[in-house]
Amino acid sequence: MALSELERRVSDATPDDRPGGDPEPTASAAGASAGSQRGELLGFVAHEMRNPLSTALWSAELLARLSPQDRAGARGEKLTGMSLRALQRLRLLIEDHFLAERLDVRGIPIRMETVALEAPLRAAAGKAGAKELTIAVEPGLCARADRSLLDRALEAILSIAAREHAVIVECRRAGGRAIIVIRGAPPAPGALAPLNKGSASDQTGRALALHLSTRIAESLGGALTLEDHAYRLELPLPAQGENEG
Amino acid sequence: MSSNRPVAGEREGDREASEAPLVLVIDDDGDIRELVCELLEEEGFRVTSARDGMEALRRVDEERPSAILLDLKMPVMDGATFARVLRRQPARCTIPILVITADGTEADAEAIGATGFLQKPFGIARLLSHLKAVIDGREPSSPERPAEGMDLY
């Protein structure tokens, strides 16, 4: 094999070594940035998991110390309740984190379909325990979305908005998009800011749920933002000619 | 919340021998505060609690605790700020502080003048071992394991 041919094959097989081979450093930089963001999010989640884990551990240890009689009494009931609440918090944190992780990194099959918005909004509000709910949907308005991902995002946002507040949902077309504005408990400043190890501690899991909802909106080709003390979920409209309910 | 049961770990000269040490539990997580207070009372300590550093400073002034269990990440005033403020007060600067936190490192705890450090989650036996050690001014014993091997940390 001529040296020139060998050089060509080596060069072809190792394109990064070629003069002017810029793609590799760019890709590495992007990879490092994504890795750093993942690390920050993981740091936040790890921190958030430690508190409910402690609660579950300690309440179970205290339960184990009780006599069978006391375990069946009021104190046992309280400790069992604490343990269950903590484990539910853990479950939600883990589910939300792994779903966000799959959306960010490994990908998840997204089944886009035409979704009439009122039904999923009412179902999510029911799961969120919204006591006072007003929904106004522009007639015939649908969006393109993966129904199960949309359900998860709506449930998260409505749960947060419904805390001790009446919830008002308005859905309209604007700028070629379906816009869902959810108004209830006012979002905290920076409620949608990226999460990192330094983010304020959140015992409710809301911060991670909003992070997940933001990632879901993005993966559906939309966005979650704050607008005038409300949550604004923007989704693509169905293609022209598709059934709009 | 209080208890008069005698307990090991009383610092000599601080209080009457029969009076249990008063521990101030500072954590913004209500369940954790309640559980830690409950288990410390069960172990014979007297307890008081605060949900942030600002409230904790008031508790220190009013109740003069023998030891402090301190979370770091809290609203209003975080644990690091609380510890630094406390350490600047000559009358209060020797109160032992055991940092119990979901975040942070031993170096973070040392930097704010804490006496000991535990990262959540940990078992009850380990908490008690470390708390008694900081009150007595000694190194904590190696991690204790309760009967039936329940404390894995």
HADDOCK unambig.tbl for C-alpha pairs under 7 A between the chains (distance, minus, plus):
assign (segid A and resid 47 and name CA) (segid B and resid 102 and name CA) 5.42 0.50 0.50
assign (segid A and resid 47 and name CA) (segid B and resid 103 and name CA) 5.83 0.50 0.50
assign (segid A and resid 50 and name CA) (segid B and resid 102 and name CA) 5.44 0.50 0.50
assign (segid A and resid 50 and name CA) (segid B and resid 120 and name CA) 5.64 0.50 0.50
assign (segid A and resid 50 and name CA) (segid B and resid 121 and name CA) 5.58 0.50 0.50
assign (segid A and resid 51 and name CA) (segid B and resid 102 and name CA) 6.39 0.50 0.50
assign (segid A and resid 51 and name CA) (segid B and resid 120 and name CA) 6.78 0.50 0.50
assign (segid A and resid 51 and name CA) (segid B and resid 121 and name CA) 6.99 0.50 0.50
assign (segid A and resid 53 and name CA) (segid B and resid 121 and name CA) 6.19 0.50 0.50
assign (segid A and resid 54 and name CA) (segid B and resid 120 and name CA) 6.23 0.50 0.50
assign (segid A and resid 54 and name CA) (segid B and resid 121 and name CA) 4.63 0.50 0.50
assign (segid A and resid 54 and name CA) (segid B and resid 122 and name CA) 6.68 0.50 0.50
assign (segid A and resid 55 and name CA) (segid B and resid 31 and name CA) 6.70 0.50 0.50
assign (segid A and resid 55 and name CA) (segid B and resid 32 and name CA) 5.82 0.50 0.50
assign (segid A and resid 58 and name CA) (segid B and resid 35 and name CA) 6.96 0.50 0.50
assign (segid A and resid 58 and name CA) (segid B and resid 123 and name CA) 6.78 0.50 0.50
assign (segid A and resid 58 and name CA) (segid B and resid 124 and name CA) 6.55 0.50 0.50
assign (segid A and resid 59 and name CA) (segid B and resid 35 and name CA) 6.82 0.50 0.50
assign (segid A and resid 82 and name CA) (segid B and resid 31 and name CA) 6.98 0.50 0.50
assign (segid A and resid 201 and name CA) (segid B and resid 73 and name CA) 6.42 0.50 0.50
